[in-house]
Structure formats: structure tokens, C-alpha cells
Amino acid sequence: MLRKNLFVFVLAVLIFFPAFSASSAADSSSMKEREALALRVELNRLGNSGDPFEREMILQKIIDRCKGTEEAIAAYWDLADLYLDAFPEEMRQEACEMLELCLKNYPDSPKKTMIECKLVDLYETGDSKRAELIRKLQNDKSLPNILRSSLK
């Protein structure tokens, strides 16, 4: 009898635990999305004229706390733009690092090509990373011809 009860218990755990963990993962993802949206509202309230250091802090929170969300990918892009446009001096290297980190953390992002094209513009002429990225994009047959031919 004990053996039968143990079998039933183990079977129940094997059946219900994956469903519980999948539900838990979905809840976690939903919580991350909600937090990302709340932080985005806070960022929007500051506006473009807001303190760039405060805006940087909020974008970094989205990246750190909301991993795996579309908002995290957008935060990398926005942070790169912030480094290029909002600080007294352009922070080109930091912008490149943010975009490179985004590609590393989200290699299958639908925004991958857009990020790579922005990196081509940011890298200095003669930089080996730039030349390698241009070659890669020019060989990508899924890109429109006009885009591939514009890369120089």
C-alpha cells in the first residue's frame, strides 16, 4: 500500500510540476512586462529634456530587471541614443557597447539588423569590427538589395 501511494505521489508530481513551473514562468514574464511598462511610463514622464543621468538610470533598470522582454531590447537602443544625444559630450563608445551588449544578449532579436546597421554608422572608418559587420550584412540575402548596396 505504501508503495502504491508513493507511486501515485511521484506520478502526480511529475504530471503537475511541469505545468506549475510553466505557469510560474508565464507569471514571471508577465510581471517583468508590467515592471518594464511602469518604468517606461516613469521615463516618458521625464521627457527628452529630463536629466540624462536619471533617464540613464531608468533605462538601466529596465535592462537589468526586465530581461527577456521587448522593453529591455528597446531600452538598449534608447540608452545608446541617450549616450549619443543627451549628454554634454557624445558618448560614442558607450553607445557602441550598449548595442553590442544587446546583440550578445538577444542574438535572435527581430531588431538585430537595425542594431547592426546602427553599429556600422557608429564604428569608425577603418575599424575591423565595422568592416566585418559590413561584409556580414552585404552577404545577408534576406536584406533588401538597396540596403546591402548602401553599406560601404
C-alpha positions, 0 to 999 in steps of 0.5 A: 500500500505504501508503495502504491501511494508513493507511486501515485505521489511521484506520478502526480508530481511529475504530471503537475510540476511541469505545468506549475513551473510553466505557469510560474514562468508565464507569471514571471514574464508577465510581471517583468512586462508590467515592471518594464511598462511602469518604468517606461511610463516613469521615463516618458514622464521625464521627457527628452529634456529630463536629466540624462543621468536619471533617464540613464538610470531608468533605462538601466533598470529596465535592462537589468530587471526586465530581461527577456522582454521587448522593453529591455531590447528597446531600452538598449537602443534608447540608452545608446541614443541617450549616450549619443544625444543627451549628454554634454559630450557624445558618448560614442563608445558607450553607445557602441557597447550598449548595442553590442551588449544587446546583440550578445544578449538577444542574438535572435532579436527581430531588431538585430539588423537595425542594431547592426546597421546602427553599429556600422554608422557608429564604428569608425572608418577603418575599424575591423569590427565595422568592416566585418559587420559590413561584409556580414550584412552585404552577404545577408540575402534576406536584406533588401538589395538597396540596403546591402548596396548602401553599406560601404 
